[in-house]
């Protein structure tokens, strides 16, 4: 069973974050530049929230707000679910599916050490299943 630690070891520990006072426009531009769907909102090393494309769509576009004059702190989600590197891929998949979220910060000793997405989890599960299939085929063919 793969752990979050294994995912981070293969994908990296990069964390893309913004300050709460950044404009939503600049945050969305950063998401587009980095090809990500969410950004952690941090003050120095302290996790303050998360802002996602979904937040932008629901709290800026639909409400007719200006992305250039709205700050990230006005639309970010402040109740951030996190995981640790010792959690399994399946545990994270259950949590993310149950809570309908797509991004999960990885926190150890109150420090963000990485971020995983639902796509990362799906890829890990598929890789595990493929490996198991290959082992079974090898066993059967002798």
The first five atom37 places (N, CA, C, CB, O) and aatype in JSON, in Angstrom:
{
  "aatype": [20, 20, 20, 20, 20, 20, 20, 20, 20, 20, 20, 20, 20, 20, 20, 20, 20, 20, 20, 20, 20, 20, 20, 20, 20, 20, 20, 20, 20, 20, 20, 20, 20, 20, 20, 20, 20, 20, 20, 20, 20, 20, 20, 20, 20, 20, 20, 20, 20, 20, 20, 20, 20, 20, 20, 20, 20, 20, 20, 20, 20, 20, 20, 20, 20, 20, 20, 20, 20, 20, 20, 20, 20, 20, 20, 20, 20, 20, 20, 20, 20, 20, 20, 20, 20, 20, 20, 20, 20, 20, 20, 20, 20, 20, 20, 20, 20, 20, 20, 20, 20, 20, 20, 20, 20, 20, 20, 20, 20, 20, 20, 20, 20, 20, 20, 20, 20, 20, 20, 20, 20, 20, 20, 20, 20, 20, 20, 20, 20, 20, 20, 20, 20, 20, 20, 20, 20, 20, 20, 20, 20, 20],
  "atom_mask": [
    [1, 1, 1, 1, 1],
    [1, 1, 1, 1, 1],
    [1, 1, 1, 1, 1],
    [1, 1, 1, 1, 1],
    [1, 1, 1, 1, 1],
    [1, 1, 1, 1, 1],
    [1, 1, 1, 1, 1],
    [1, 1, 1, 1, 1],
    [1, 1, 1, 1, 1],
    [1, 1, 1, 1, 1],
    [1, 1, 1, 1, 1],
    [1, 1, 1, 1, 1],
    [1, 1, 1, 1, 1],
    [1, 1, 1, 1, 1],
    [1, 1, 1, 1, 1],
    [1, 1, 1, 1, 1],
    [1, 1, 1, 1, 1],
    [1, 1, 1, 1, 1],
    [1, 1, 1, 1, 1],
    [1, 1, 1, 1, 1],
    [1, 1, 1, 1, 1],
    [1, 1, 1, 1, 1],
    [1, 1, 1, 1, 1],
    [1, 1, 1, 1, 1],
    [1, 1, 1, 1, 1],
    [1, 1, 1, 1, 1],
    [1, 1, 1, 1, 1],
    [1, 1, 1, 1, 1],
    [1, 1, 1, 1, 1],
    [1, 1, 1, 1, 1],
    [1, 1, 1, 1, 1],
    [1, 1, 1, 1, 1],
    [1, 1, 1, 1, 1],
    [1, 1, 1, 1, 1],
    [1, 1, 1, 1, 1],
    [1, 1, 1, 1, 1],
    [1, 1, 1, 1, 1],
    [1, 1, 1, 1, 1],
    [1, 1, 1, 1, 1],
    [1, 1, 1, 1, 1],
    [1, 1, 1, 1, 1],
    [1, 1, 1, 1, 1],
    [1, 1, 1, 1, 1],
    [1, 1, 1, 1, 1],
    [1, 1, 1, 1, 1],
    [1, 1, 1, 1, 1],
    [1, 1, 1, 1, 1],
    [1, 1, 1, 1, 1],
    [1, 1, 1, 1, 1],
    [1, 1, 1, 1, 1],
    [1, 1, 1, 1, 1],
    [1, 1, 1, 1, 1],
    [1, 1, 1, 1, 1],
    [1, 1, 1, 1, 1],
    [1, 1, 1, 1, 1],
    [1, 1, 1, 1, 1],
    [1, 1, 1, 1, 1],
    [1, 1, 1, 1, 1],
    [1, 1, 1, 1, 1],
    [1, 1, 1, 1, 1],
    [1, 1, 1, 1, 1],
    [1, 1, 1, 1, 1],
    [1, 1, 1, 1, 1],
    [1, 1, 1, 1, 1],
    [1, 1, 1, 1, 1],
    [1, 1, 1, 1, 1],
    [1, 1, 1, 1, 1],
    [1, 1, 1, 1, 1],
    [1, 1, 1, 1, 1],
    [1, 1, 1, 1, 1],
    [1, 1, 1, 1, 1],
    [1, 1, 1, 1, 1],
    [1, 1, 1, 1, 1],
    [1, 1, 1, 1, 1],
    [1, 1, 1, 1, 1],
    [1, 1, 1, 1, 1],
    [1, 1, 1, 1, 1],
    [1, 1, 1, 1, 1],
    [1, 1, 1, 1, 1],
    [1, 1, 1, 1, 1],
    [1, 1, 1, 1, 1],
    [1, 1, 1, 1, 1],
    [1, 1, 1, 1, 1],
    [1, 1, 1, 1, 1],
    [1, 1, 1, 1, 1],
    [1, 1, 1, 1, 1],
    [1, 1, 1, 1, 1],
    [1, 1, 1, 1, 1],
    [1, 1, 1, 1, 1],
    [1, 1, 1, 1, 1],
    [1, 1, 1, 1, 1],
    [1, 1, 1, 1, 1],
    [1, 1, 1, 1, 1],
    [1, 1, 1, 1, 1],
    [1, 1, 1, 1, 1],
    [1, 1, 1, 1, 1],
    [1, 1, 1, 1, 1],
    [1, 1, 1, 1, 1],
    [1, 1, 1, 1, 1],
    [1, 1, 1, 1, 1],
    [1, 1, 1, 1, 1],
    [1, 1, 1, 1, 1],
    [1, 1, 1, 1, 1],
    [1, 1, 1, 1, 1],
    [1, 1, 1, 1, 1],
    [1, 1, 1, 1, 1],
    [1, 1, 1, 1, 1],
    [1, 1, 1, 1, 1],
    [1, 1, 1, 1, 1],
    [1, 1, 1, 1, 1],
    [1, 1, 1, 1, 1],
    [1, 1, 1, 1, 1],
    [1, 1, 1, 1, 1],
    [1, 1, 1, 1, 1],
    [1, 1, 1, 1, 1],
    [1, 1, 1, 1, 1],
    [1, 1, 1, 1, 1],
    [1, 1, 1, 1, 1],
    [1, 1, 1, 1, 1],
    [1, 1, 1, 1, 1],
    [1, 1, 1, 1, 1],
    [1, 1, 1, 1, 1],
    [1, 1, 1, 1, 1],
    [1, 1, 1, 1, 1],
    [1, 1, 1, 1, 1],
    [1, 1, 1, 1, 1],
    [1, 1, 1, 1, 1],
    [1, 1, 1, 1, 1],
    [1, 1, 1, 1, 1],
    [1, 1, 1, 1, 1],
    [1, 1, 1, 1, 1],
    [1, 1, 1, 1, 1],
    [1, 1, 1, 1, 1],
    [1, 1, 1, 1, 1],
    [1, 1, 1, 1, 1],
    [1, 1, 1, 1, 1],
    [1, 1, 1, 1, 1],
    [1, 1, 1, 1, 1],
    [1, 1, 1, 1, 1],
    [1, 1, 1, 1, 1],
    [1, 1, 1, 1, 1],
    [1, 1, 1, 1, 1]
  ],
  "atom_positions": [
    [[0.85, -1.19, 0.0], [0.0, 0.0, 0.0], [0.88, 1.24, 0.0], [-0.96, 0.0, 1.22], [1.72, 1.41, 0.89]],
    [[0.7, 2.09, -0.98], [1.5, 3.3, -1.09], [1.09, 4.33, -0.05], [1.38, 3.9, -2.49], [-0.09, 4.48, 0.27]],
    [[2.1, 5.02, 0.46], [1.88, 6.1, 1.4], [2.04, 7.45, 0.69], [2.86, 5.99, 2.59], [2.63, 7.53, -0.39]],
    [[1.51, 8.48, 1.31], [1.67, 9.84, 0.77], [3.14, 10.17, 0.61], [0.98, 10.88, 1.69], [3.53, 10.84, -0.34]],
    [[3.96, 9.69, 1.54], [5.41, 9.91, 1.47], [5.97, 9.45, 0.13], [6.12, 9.18, 2.62], [6.78, 10.14, -0.48]],
    [[5.53, 8.28, -0.34], [5.99, 7.74, -1.61], [5.56, 8.63, -2.78], [5.46, 6.31, -1.8], [6.32, 8.83, -3.73]],
    [[4.35, 9.15, -2.71], [3.88, 10.06, -3.76], [4.77, 11.3, -3.83], [2.42, 10.47, -3.52], [5.2, 11.72, -4.91]],
    [[5.04, 11.89, -2.66], [5.85, 13.1, -2.63], [7.29, 12.83, -3.07], [5.85, 13.7, -1.23], [7.92, 13.66, -3.72]],
    [[7.79, 11.65, -2.73], [9.15, 11.3, -3.15], [9.26, 11.25, -4.68], [9.57, 9.95, -2.55], [10.29, 11.61, -5.25]],
    [[8.19, 10.81, -5.34], [8.24, 10.71, -6.8], [7.82, 12.0, -7.5], [7.35, 9.57, -7.27], [8.38, 12.34, -8.54]],
    [[6.85, 12.72, -6.96], [6.38, 13.93, -7.65], [7.07, 15.2, -7.19], [4.9, 14.07, -7.46], [7.06, 16.2, -7.89]],
    [[7.66, 15.15, -6.01], [8.34, 16.33, -5.48], [7.57, 16.98, -4.36], [8.57, 17.32, -6.58], [6.38, 16.72, -4.15]],
    [[8.26, 17.83, -3.65], [7.69, 18.49, -2.48], [7.35, 19.95, -2.75], [8.65, 18.4, -1.31], [7.13, 20.72, -1.82]],
    [[7.29, 20.33, -4.03], [7.02, 21.72, -4.36], [5.65, 22.14, -3.83], [7.09, 21.93, -5.87], [4.66, 21.42, -3.96]],
    [[5.63, 23.33, -3.25], [4.38, 23.91, -2.76], [4.27, 25.3, -3.38], [4.34, 23.97, -1.18], [5.16, 26.14, -3.22]],
    [[3.2, 25.53, -4.08], [2.97, 26.83, -4.67], [1.98, 27.57, -3.77], [2.43, 26.72, -6.15], [0.87, 27.1, -3.54]],
    [[2.42, 28.71, -3.27], [1.58, 29.44, -2.33], [1.55, 30.92, -2.66], [2.06, 29.22, -0.9], [2.39, 31.43, -3.4]],
    [[0.56, 31.59, -2.08], [0.41, 33.03, -2.23], [0.1, 33.64, -0.87], [-0.71, 33.37, -3.26], [-0.31, 32.95, 0.06]],
    [[0.29, 34.93, -0.79], [-0.07, 35.68, 0.42], [-1.56, 36.03, 0.37], [0.79, 36.98, 0.55], [-2.13, 36.16, -0.71]],
    [[-2.19, 36.17, 1.53], [-3.63, 36.46, 1.56], [-4.02, 37.77, 0.88], [-4.09, 36.5, 2.97], [-5.15, 37.91, 0.4]],
    [[-3.09, 38.74, 0.84], [-3.44, 40.05, 0.26], [-3.23, 40.13, -1.25], [-2.62, 41.11, 0.93], [-3.48, 41.18, -1.84]],
    [[-2.79, 39.06, -1.87], [-2.61, 39.04, -3.32], [-3.98, 39.15, -4.0], [-1.87, 37.74, -3.78], [-4.97, 38.65, -3.47]],
    [[-4.03, 39.8, -5.15], [-5.31, 39.89, -5.87], [-5.67, 38.52, -6.45], [-5.24, 40.96, -7.0], [-4.79, 37.71, -6.77]],
    [[-6.94, 38.28, -6.57], [-7.42, 37.03, -7.16], [-6.92, 36.92, -8.6], [-8.98, 36.97, -7.11], [-6.58, 35.82, -9.05]],
    [[-6.87, 38.02, -9.31], [-6.37, 38.01, -10.68], [-4.96, 37.43, -10.73], [-6.38, 39.43, -11.28], [-4.66, 36.56, -11.55]],
    [[-4.08, 37.92, -9.85], [-2.7, 37.44, -9.84], [-2.62, 35.97, -9.41], [-1.85, 38.29, -8.9], [-1.78, 35.22, -9.9]],
    [[-3.5, 35.57, -8.5], [-3.52, 34.17, -8.07], [-3.96, 33.25, -9.22], [-4.46, 33.99, -6.87], [-3.36, 32.2, -9.44]],
    [[-5.0, 33.64, -9.93], [-5.48, 32.83, -11.06], [-4.42, 32.79, -12.16], [-6.81, 33.4, -11.61], [-4.23, 31.75, -12.8]],
    [[-3.75, 33.9, -12.39], [-2.67, 33.92, -13.38], [-1.56, 32.95, -12.98], [-2.1, 35.36, -13.54], [-1.03, 32.23, -13.83]],
    [[-1.2, 32.93, -11.7], [-0.18, 32.0, -11.2], [-0.62, 30.55, -11.39], [0.13, 32.28, -9.71], [0.18, 29.71, -11.8]],
    [[-1.89, 30.26, -11.1], [-2.42, 28.9, -11.32], [-2.26, 28.51, -12.78], [-3.91, 28.81, -10.9], [-1.83, 27.4, -13.09]],
    [[-2.61, 29.41, -13.67], [-2.5, 29.13, -15.11], [-1.05, 28.92, -15.52], [-3.13, 30.27, -15.93], [-0.74, 28.0, -16.28]],
    [[-0.16, 29.77, -15.02], [1.27, 29.66, -15.35], [1.87, 28.34, -14.85], [2.04, 30.84, -14.76], [2.71, 27.74, -15.52]],
    [[1.44, 27.9, -13.67], [2.0, 26.7, -13.05], [1.2, 25.43, -13.37], [2.07, 26.88, -11.55], [1.56, 24.33, -12.96]],
    [[0.1, 25.61, -14.11], [-0.77, 24.48, -14.49], [-1.3, 23.73, -13.27], [-0.01, 23.51, -15.39], [-1.26, 22.5, -13.23]],
    [[-1.79, 24.47, -12.29], [-2.37, 23.88, -11.08], [-3.77, 24.43, -10.87], [-1.48, 24.16, -9.85], [-4.13, 25.48, -11.42]],
    [[-4.56, 23.73, -10.08], [-5.93, 24.15, -9.82], [-6.16, 24.75, -8.46], [-6.83, 23.0, -9.98], [-7.28, 25.13, -8.12]],
    [[-5.09, 24.84, -7.66], [-5.23, 25.44, -6.34], [-3.9, 25.99, -5.86], [-5.78, 24.41, -5.33], [-2.83, 25.6, -6.34]],
    [[-3.99, 26.91, -4.91], [-2.81, 27.49, -4.29], [-3.02, 27.52, -2.79], [-2.51, 28.92, -4.85], [-4.12, 27.8, -2.31]],
    [[-1.97, 27.23, -2.06], [-2.06, 27.4, -0.62], [-1.91, 28.87, -0.3], [-0.99, 26.55, 0.12], [-1.14, 29.58, -0.96]],
    [[-2.63, 29.33, 0.69], [-2.53, 30.71, 1.13], [-1.76, 30.69, 2.45], [-3.96, 31.39, 1.3], [-2.18, 30.07, 3.43]],
    [[-0.61, 31.37, 2.44], [0.28, 31.29, 3.59], [0.8, 32.67, 3.99], [1.46, 30.36, 3.29], [1.01, 33.54, 3.15]],
    [[0.98, 32.84, 5.3], [1.72, 33.97, 5.87], [3.03, 33.39, 6.34], [0.92, 34.69, 7.04], [3.07, 32.65, 7.32]],
    [[4.11, 33.72, 5.65], [5.41, 33.1, 5.93], [5.25, 31.59, 5.84], [5.97, 33.53, 7.33], [4.96, 31.07, 4.76]],
    [[5.42, 30.88, 6.94], [5.31, 29.41, 6.94], [3.95, 28.92, 7.44], [6.42, 28.81, 7.81], [3.72, 27.71, 7.5]],
    [[3.06, 29.85, 7.81], [1.78, 29.46, 8.41], [0.69, 29.29, 7.34], [1.34, 30.51, 9.44], [0.43, 30.21, 6.56]],
    [[0.08, 28.11, 7.32], [-1.02, 27.83, 6.4], [-2.27, 28.55, 6.88], [-1.27, 26.3, 6.29], [-2.75, 28.31, 7.98]],
    [[-2.78, 29.45, 6.04], [-3.96, 30.25, 6.39], [-5.22, 29.8, 5.65], [-3.7, 31.71, 6.09], [-6.33, 30.02, 6.13]],
    [[-5.03, 29.16, 4.48], [-6.18, 28.74, 3.7], [-5.74, 28.13, 2.38], [-7.11, 29.91, 3.46], [-4.56, 27.88, 2.14]],
    [[-6.73, 27.9, 1.54], [-6.49, 27.39, 0.19], [-7.45, 28.11, -0.74], [-6.67, 25.83, 0.12], [-8.6, 28.37, -0.38]],
    [[-6.97, 28.44, -1.93], [-7.82, 29.06, -2.93], [-7.76, 28.18, -4.18], [-7.37, 30.53, -3.24], [-6.69, 27.77, -4.61]],
    [[-8.94, 27.92, -4.74], [-9.05, 27.01, -5.87], [-9.77, 27.68, -7.03], [-9.77, 25.73, -5.46], [-10.39, 28.73, -6.89]],
    [[-9.68, 27.03, -8.18], [-10.44, 27.5, -9.33], [-11.94, 27.52, -9.01], [-10.16, 26.61, -10.57], [-12.67, 28.39, -9.49]],
    [[-12.37, 26.57, -8.22], [-13.78, 26.51, -7.82], [-14.15, 27.74, -6.99], [-14.06, 25.22, -7.02], [-15.23, 28.31, -7.17]],
    [[-13.26, 28.15, -6.07], [-13.51, 29.37, -5.28], [-13.67, 30.56, -6.21], [-12.37, 29.62, -4.27], [-14.56, 31.39, -6.02]],
    [[-12.79, 30.65, -7.2], [-12.84, 31.76, -8.15], [-14.17, 31.77, -8.91], [-11.66, 31.66, -9.14], [-14.82, 32.81, -9.03]],
    [[-14.57, 30.62, -9.4], [-15.81, 30.54, -10.17], [-17.02, 30.9, -9.32], [-15.98, 29.14, -10.75], [-17.9, 31.64, -9.76]],
    [[-17.07, 30.39, -8.11], [-18.26, 30.57, -7.27], [-18.29, 31.89, -6.51], [-18.35, 29.44, -6.29], [-19.36, 32.42, -6.23]],
    [[-17.13, 32.41, -6.17], [-17.09, 33.59, -5.29], [-16.68, 34.88, -5.99], [-16.16, 33.34, -4.16], [-16.76, 35.96, -5.4]],
    [[-16.25, 34.77, -7.25], [-15.88, 35.97, -8.0], [-16.73, 36.07, -9.26], [-14.37, 35.96, -8.36], [-17.51, 37.01, -9.41]],
    [[-16.6, 35.12, -10.15], [-17.28, 35.2, -11.45], [-18.8, 35.25, -11.28], [-16.91, 34.0, -12.32], [-19.45, 36.17, -11.78]],
    [[-19.36, 34.28, -10.57], [-20.82, 34.2, -10.45], [-21.38, 35.41, -9.7], [-21.22, 32.91, -9.72], [-22.5, 35.84, -9.96]],
    [[-20.6, 35.96, -8.78], [-21.08, 37.11, -8.0], [-20.75, 38.45, -8.65], [-20.48, 37.07, -6.61], [-21.07, 39.5, -8.1]],
    [[-20.12, 38.41, -9.83], [-19.84, 39.63, -10.56], [-18.78, 40.51, -9.91], [-21.07, 40.41, -10.71], [-18.77, 41.73, -10.13]],
    [[-17.9, 39.92, -9.14], [-16.84, 40.69, -8.49], [-15.66, 40.87, -9.44], [-16.37, 39.98, -7.18], [-15.53, 40.15, -10.43]],
    [[-14.82, 41.82, -9.14], [-13.63, 42.07, -9.94], [-12.47, 41.25, -9.39], [-13.28, 43.57, -9.96], [-12.14, 41.35, -8.21]],
    [[-11.84, 40.46, -10.25], [-10.71, 39.65, -9.8], [-9.49, 40.52, -9.5], [-10.35, 38.59, -10.85], [-8.59, 40.1, -8.77]],
    [[-9.45, 41.71, -10.07], [-8.3, 42.59, -9.85], [-8.39, 43.35, -8.54], [-8.18, 43.56, -10.99], [-7.36, 43.75, -7.99]],
    [[-9.6, 43.56, -8.02], [-9.74, 44.3, -6.76], [-10.14, 43.42, -5.58], [-10.77, 45.4, -6.93], [-10.21, 43.89, -4.44]],
    [[-10.38, 42.15, -5.83], [-10.72, 41.21, -4.76], [-9.44, 40.51, -4.33], [-11.79, 40.17, -5.23], [-8.66, 40.06, -5.16]],
    [[-9.23, 40.43, -3.03], [-8.02, 39.76, -2.53], [-8.31, 38.27, -2.3], [-7.53, 40.42, -1.22], [-9.45, 37.86, -2.1]],
    [[-7.26, 37.5, -2.34], [-7.36, 36.06, -2.11], [-8.03, 35.77, -0.76], [-5.97, 35.4, -2.16], [-8.82, 34.83, -0.64]],
    [[-7.72, 36.57, 0.26], [-8.28, 36.33, 1.6], [-9.81, 36.43, 1.61], [-7.7, 37.32, 2.59], [-10.46, 35.86, 2.49]],
    [[-10.38, 37.16, 0.65], [-11.83, 37.32, 0.59], [-12.55, 36.09, 0.04], [-12.17, 38.52, -0.25], [-13.75, 35.91, 0.28]],
    [[-11.83, 35.24, -0.68], [-12.5, 34.09, -1.31], [-11.92, 32.75, -0.89], [-12.44, 34.21, -2.8], [-12.48, 31.71, -1.22]],
    [[-10.8, 32.75, -0.18], [-10.14, 31.48, 0.16], [-10.98, 30.67, 1.15], [-8.75, 31.74, 0.75], [-11.79, 31.22, 1.9]],
    [[-10.77, 29.38, 1.15], [-11.37, 28.5, 2.15], [-10.41, 28.45, 3.33], [-11.65, 27.06, 1.57], [-9.23, 28.14, 3.16]],
    [[-10.92, 28.74, 4.51], [-10.04, 28.79, 5.68], [-10.01, 27.47, 6.45], [-10.48, 29.9, 6.61], [-9.09, 27.22, 7.22]],
    [[-11.0, 26.64, 6.24], [-11.01, 25.32, 6.87], [-10.33, 24.36, 5.9], [-12.49, 24.84, 7.22], [-10.96, 23.81, 5.0]],
    [[-9.03, 24.16, 6.11], [-8.24, 23.36, 5.19], [-8.02, 21.97, 5.76], [-6.9, 24.05, 4.88], [-7.44, 21.81, 6.84]],
    [[-8.48, 20.97, 5.04], [-8.18, 19.6, 5.42], [-6.75, 19.31, 4.99], [-9.19, 18.58, 4.77], [-6.31, 19.73, 3.92]],
    [[-6.02, 18.59, 5.84], [-4.64, 18.24, 5.53], [-4.44, 16.74, 5.76], [-3.63, 19.08, 6.39], [-5.31, 16.06, 6.31]],
    [[-3.3, 16.27, 5.33], [-2.91, 14.88, 5.57], [-1.46, 14.86, 6.0], [-3.14, 14.0, 4.31], [-0.78, 15.89, 5.96]],
    [[-0.99, 13.7, 6.4], [0.42, 13.54, 6.75], [1.06, 12.58, 5.77], [0.58, 13.04, 8.22], [0.37, 11.88, 5.03]],
    [[2.37, 12.54, 5.78], [3.08, 11.67, 4.83], [2.91, 10.19, 5.15], [4.56, 12.01, 4.82], [3.2, 9.34, 4.32]],
    [[2.43, 9.88, 6.36], [2.25, 8.48, 6.75], [0.87, 7.93, 6.39], [2.48, 8.34, 8.23], [0.62, 6.73, 6.57]],
    [[-0.02, 8.77, 5.88], [-1.34, 8.3, 5.46], [-1.21, 7.49, 4.17], [-2.31, 9.5, 5.26], [-0.29, 7.71, 3.39]],
    [[-2.11, 6.57, 3.97], [-2.1, 5.78, 2.73], [-2.83, 6.53, 1.62], [-2.74, 4.4, 2.96], [-3.62, 7.44, 1.87]],
    [[-2.53, 6.13, 0.4], [-3.21, 6.69, -0.76], [-4.71, 6.45, -0.64], [-2.66, 6.08, -2.06], [-5.5, 7.34, -0.93]],
    [[-5.09, 5.26, -0.23], [-6.52, 4.94, -0.12], [-7.21, 5.78, 0.94], [-6.7, 3.46, 0.21], [-8.35, 6.2, 0.73]],
    [[-6.56, 6.04, 2.07], [-7.15, 6.89, 3.1], [-7.39, 8.3, 2.57], [-6.25, 6.94, 4.35], [-8.43, 8.9, 2.83]],
    [[-6.43, 8.82, 1.82], [-6.57, 10.15, 1.24], [-7.67, 10.18, 0.19], [-5.25, 10.61, 0.61], [-8.44, 11.14, 0.12]],
    [[-7.75, 9.13, -0.61], [-8.79, 9.04, -1.64], [-10.18, 9.05, -0.98], [-8.61, 7.76, -2.5], [-11.08, 9.73, -1.45]],
    [[-10.33, 8.31, 0.1], [-11.61, 8.28, 0.82], [-11.97, 9.67, 1.34], [-11.56, 7.28, 1.97], [-13.1, 10.12, 1.18]],
    [[-11.01, 10.33, 1.98], [-11.24, 11.66, 2.53], [-11.61, 12.66, 1.44], [-9.99, 12.14, 3.28], [-12.57, 13.42, 1.59]],
    [[-10.86, 12.65, 0.36], [-11.1, 13.61, -0.71], [-12.43, 13.36, -1.41], [-9.96, 13.57, -1.72], [-13.12, 14.3, -1.8]],
    [[-12.78, 12.1, -1.57], [-14.05, 11.76, -2.2], [-15.22, 12.15, -1.3], [-14.11, 10.26, -2.53], [-16.2, 12.74, -1.75]],
    [[-15.09, 11.82, -0.03], [-16.14, 12.12, 0.95], [-16.38, 13.63, 1.08], [-15.77, 11.54, 2.31], [-17.53, 14.07, 1.14]],
    [[-15.31, 14.39, 1.11], [-15.42, 15.85, 1.32], [-15.48, 16.64, 0.01], [-14.24, 16.34, 2.13], [-15.6, 17.87, 0.03]],
    [[-15.41, 15.94, -1.12], [-15.51, 16.56, -2.45], [-14.46, 17.65, -2.65], [-16.9, 17.15, -2.65], [-14.76, 18.76, -3.08]],
    [[-13.22, 17.29, -2.33], [-12.1, 18.2, -2.57], [-11.12, 17.54, -3.52], [-11.39, 18.58, -1.23], [-11.1, 16.32, -3.67]],
    [[-10.3, 18.36, -4.18], [-9.38, 17.83, -5.18], [-7.92, 18.01, -4.81], [-9.64, 18.47, -6.5], [-7.03, 17.49, -5.49]],
    [[-7.65, 18.76, -3.74], [-6.27, 19.06, -3.35], [-6.13, 18.93, -1.84], [-5.86, 20.49, -3.81], [-7.02, 19.32, -1.08]],
    [[-4.99, 18.36, -1.42], [-4.78, 18.09, -0.01], [-3.34, 18.42, 0.37], [-5.1, 16.62, 0.31], [-2.41, 17.75, -0.08]],
    [[-3.16, 19.45, 1.19], [-1.81, 19.77, 1.66], [-1.29, 18.67, 2.58], [-1.79, 21.13, 2.39], [-2.05, 18.07, 3.34]],
    [[0.0, 18.42, 2.5], [0.65, 17.43, 3.36], [1.42, 18.21, 4.42], [1.6, 16.46, 2.55], [2.28, 19.02, 4.1]],
    [[1.09, 17.95, 5.69], [1.66, 18.72, 6.8], [2.37, 17.77, 7.78], [0.56, 19.53, 7.53], [1.83, 16.74, 8.17]],
    [[3.57, 18.15, 8.16], [4.34, 17.44, 9.19], [4.89, 18.47, 10.16], [5.51, 16.58, 8.55], [5.47, 19.47, 9.74]],
    [[4.71, 18.25, 11.45], [5.2, 19.16, 12.48], [4.81, 20.6, 12.2], [6.72, 19.05, 12.59], [5.63, 21.51, 12.32]],
    [[3.56, 20.82, 11.82], [3.0, 22.14, 11.53], [3.66, 22.86, 10.35], [3.13, 23.0, 12.74], [3.54, 24.08, 10.23]],
    [[4.34, 22.11, 9.48], [4.95, 22.68, 8.27], [4.4, 21.97, 7.05], [6.5, 22.57, 8.32], [4.31, 20.74, 7.02]],
    [[4.03, 22.74, 6.05], [3.55, 22.16, 4.79], [4.76, 21.61, 4.05], [2.78, 23.22, 3.92], [5.72, 22.34, 3.76]],
    [[4.72, 20.32, 3.74], [5.85, 19.69, 3.05], [5.52, 19.26, 1.62], [6.32, 18.48, 3.84], [6.38, 18.75, 0.91]],
    [[4.28, 19.48, 1.21], [3.89, 19.11, -0.14], [2.4, 19.24, -0.33], [4.33, 17.7, -0.46], [1.66, 19.65, 0.57]],
    [[1.96, 18.89, -1.54], [0.55, 18.95, -1.89], [0.25, 17.79, -2.81], [0.18, 20.32, -2.56], [1.02, 17.5, -3.73]],
    [[-0.86, 17.12, -2.57], [-1.29, 16.05, -3.47], [-2.65, 16.39, -4.04], [-1.33, 14.69, -2.73], [-3.45, 17.11, -3.43]],
    [[-2.9, 15.86, -5.21], [-4.18, 16.09, -5.88], [-4.88, 14.75, -6.07], [-3.99, 16.82, -7.24], [-4.28, 13.69, -5.93]],
    [[-6.15, 14.83, -6.4], [-6.91, 13.62, -6.68], [-6.29, 12.88, -7.86], [-8.39, 13.95, -6.96], [-6.31, 11.65, -7.91]],
    [[-5.74, 13.62, -8.81], [-5.06, 13.01, -9.96], [-3.84, 12.22, -9.55], [-4.66, 14.06, -10.96], [-3.57, 11.15, -10.09]],
    [[-3.08, 12.74, -8.57], [-1.91, 12.01, -8.06], [-2.35, 10.68, -7.46], [-1.16, 12.85, -7.0], [-1.69, 9.65, -7.65]],
    [[-3.46, 10.71, -6.72], [-3.95, 9.49, -6.07], [-4.43, 8.47, -7.11], [-5.08, 9.82, -5.1], [-4.14, 7.28, -6.99]],
    [[-5.15, 8.94, -8.11], [-5.64, 8.03, -9.15], [-4.46, 7.38, -9.87], [-6.54, 8.8, -10.17], [-4.48, 6.17, -10.12]],
    [[-3.44, 8.16, -10.21], [-2.26, 7.6, -10.88], [-1.58, 6.54, -10.0], [-1.26, 8.71, -11.22], [-1.16, 5.5, -10.5]],
    [[-1.48, 6.8, -8.71], [-0.84, 5.85, -7.8], [-1.64, 4.55, -7.7], [-0.68, 6.47, -6.4], [-1.06, 3.46, -7.69]],
    [[-2.94, 4.66, -7.64], [-3.8, 3.47, -7.56], [-3.71, 2.66, -8.85], [-5.27, 3.87, -7.28], [-3.63, 1.44, -8.8]],
    [[-3.72, 3.33, -9.98], [-3.59, 2.62, -11.27], [-2.25, 1.92, -11.36], [-3.77, 3.61, -12.44], [-2.18, 0.78, -11.82]],
    [[-1.18, 2.59, -10.94], [0.15, 1.98, -10.98], [0.22, 0.75, -10.09], [1.22, 2.99, -10.56], [0.81, -0.26, -10.47]],
    [[-0.38, 0.83, -8.9], [-0.41, -0.33, -7.99], [-1.18, -1.48, -8.61], [-1.05, 0.06, -6.64], [-0.76, -2.64, -8.53]],
    [[-2.31, -1.17, -9.22], [-3.12, -2.22, -9.84], [-2.39, -2.86, -11.02], [-4.47, -1.65, -10.31], [-2.45, -4.07, -11.21]],
    [[-1.7, -2.06, -11.8], [-0.94, -2.58, -12.94], [0.16, -3.51, -12.46], [-0.35, -1.43, -13.77], [0.39, -4.57, -13.04]],
    [[0.85, -3.11, -11.39], [1.91, -3.94, -10.83], [1.35, -5.27, -10.32], [2.63, -3.2, -9.69], [1.96, -6.33, -10.53]],
    [[0.21, -5.22, -9.67], [-0.42, -6.44, -9.18], [-0.84, -7.35, -10.33], [-1.65, -6.11, -8.31], [-0.66, -8.57, -10.25]],
    [[-1.37, -6.79, -11.39], [-1.76, -7.57, -12.57], [-0.54, -8.25, -13.18], [-2.44, -6.66, -13.63], [-0.59, -9.44, -13.52]],
    [[0.55, -7.52, -13.31], [1.77, -8.09, -13.88], [2.31, -9.23, -13.01], [2.84, -7.01, -14.04], [2.78, -10.25, -13.53]],
    [[2.24, -9.07, -11.7], [2.7, -10.13, -10.8], [1.81, -11.36, -10.92], [2.7, -9.63, -9.34], [2.32, -12.49, -10.94]],
    [[0.51, -11.17, -11.01], [-0.41, -12.3, -11.16], [-0.19, -13.01, -12.5], [-1.86, -11.83, -11.05], [-0.21, -14.24, -12.56]],
    [[0.0, -12.23, -13.56], [0.26, -12.84, -14.88], [1.56, -13.64, -14.86], [0.33, -11.74, -15.99], [1.64, -14.72, -15.44]],
    [[2.55, -13.12, -14.2], [3.83, -13.81, -14.1], [3.67, -15.1, -13.3], [4.9, -12.9, -13.46], [4.24, -16.13, -13.66]],
    [[2.92, -15.03, -12.23], [2.68, -16.21, -11.4], [1.92, -17.29, -12.17], [1.89, -15.82, -10.14], [2.25, -18.48, -12.11]],
    [[0.89, -16.85, -12.91], [0.07, -17.81, -13.66], [0.86, -18.46, -14.78], [-1.16, -17.12, -14.23], [0.74, -19.66, -15.01]],
    [[1.67, -17.66, -15.49], [2.42, -18.23, -16.6], [3.64, -19.01, -16.15], [2.84, -17.13, -17.55], [4.27, -19.69, -16.94]],
    [[3.96, -18.9, -14.89], [5.03, -19.7, -14.29], [6.37, -19.28, -14.63], [4.89, -21.08, -14.64], [7.35, -19.89, -14.18]]
  ]
}
